[in-house]
């Protein structure tokens, strides 16, 4: 049996990297929103307001698409989990 072509099936490191990248992206999105609120002295009260802000600024999701409320809700949930760590 040829073991030199054996595929590595341990995805632990890859999964940790993926989660770390997603955490970093969520933190970047929240930073954009916070900076906008500070610069224009506004307070976002709904997910829709956050979505409109990001889309108007041309900030896209990781896949390049426009934001929707589901996407921003997931970012906010990820941020809440990070705060609990």
C-alpha positions as CSV (number, residue, x, y, z in Angstrom):
1,X,0.0,0.0,0.0
2,X,1.3,3.4,-1.0
3,X,1.2,5.6,2.2
4,X,2.8,8.7,0.6
5,X,-0.5,9.7,-1.1
6,X,-2.5,9.2,2.1
7,X,-4.9,12.0,2.6
8,X,-4.9,13.9,5.8
9,X,-8.4,13.7,7.2
10,X,-7.7,15.6,10.4
11,X,-9.6,18.9,9.8
12,X,-9.2,20.3,13.4
13,X,-6.6,22.9,12.4
14,X,-8.6,24.0,9.3
15,X,-11.8,24.3,11.3
16,X,-10.0,26.4,14.0
17,X,-8.6,28.7,11.3
18,X,-12.1,29.0,9.6
19,X,-13.7,30.0,12.9
20,X,-10.9,32.4,13.7
21,X,-11.3,34.1,10.3
22,X,-15.1,34.3,10.8
23,X,-14.5,35.9,14.2
24,X,-12.1,38.4,12.8
25,X,-14.6,39.3,10.0
26,X,-17.4,39.8,12.5
27,X,-15.2,42.0,14.6
28,X,-14.3,44.1,11.5
29,X,-18.0,44.5,10.6
30,X,-18.9,45.7,14.0
31,X,-15.9,48.1,13.9
32,X,-17.3,49.6,10.7
33,X,-20.7,50.0,12.3
34,X,-19.3,51.5,15.5
35,X,-17.1,54.0,13.6
36,X,-20.1,55.1,11.5
37,X,-22.2,55.6,14.6
38,X,-19.4,57.6,16.3
39,X,-18.7,59.7,13.2
40,X,-22.3,60.6,12.5
41,X,-23.6,60.6,16.1
42,X,-26.3,58.0,15.4
43,X,-27.4,54.8,17.1
44,X,-28.6,51.9,15.1
45,X,-31.7,50.4,16.7
46,X,-32.6,47.7,14.1
47,X,-30.8,45.1,12.0
48,X,-32.3,46.8,8.9
49,X,-30.5,50.1,9.8
50,X,-27.2,48.2,10.0
51,X,-27.9,46.4,6.8
52,X,-28.6,49.7,4.9
53,X,-25.5,51.3,6.4
54,X,-23.2,48.5,5.3
55,X,-24.8,48.2,1.8
56,X,-24.6,52.0,1.3
57,X,-21.0,52.0,2.3
58,X,-20.3,49.2,-0.2
59,X,-19.2,46.8,2.6
60,X,-20.0,43.3,1.3
61,X,-20.3,39.9,3.0
62,X,-17.4,37.5,2.8
63,X,-18.8,36.0,-0.3
64,X,-19.1,39.4,-2.0
65,X,-22.9,39.7,-1.8
66,X,-24.9,42.5,-0.2
67,X,-26.0,42.3,3.4
68,X,-29.4,41.2,4.6
69,X,-30.9,41.0,8.1
70,X,-30.0,37.3,8.5
71,X,-26.4,37.9,7.7
72,X,-26.0,40.8,10.2
73,X,-28.0,38.9,12.8
74,X,-25.5,36.1,12.5
75,X,-22.6,38.5,12.9
76,X,-24.1,40.0,16.0
77,X,-24.7,36.5,17.5
78,X,-21.1,35.6,16.8
79,X,-20.0,38.9,18.6
80,X,-22.1,38.0,21.6
81,X,-20.5,34.6,21.8
82,X,-17.1,36.2,21.6
83,X,-18.0,38.5,24.5
84,X,-18.9,35.5,26.6
85,X,-15.5,33.8,26.2
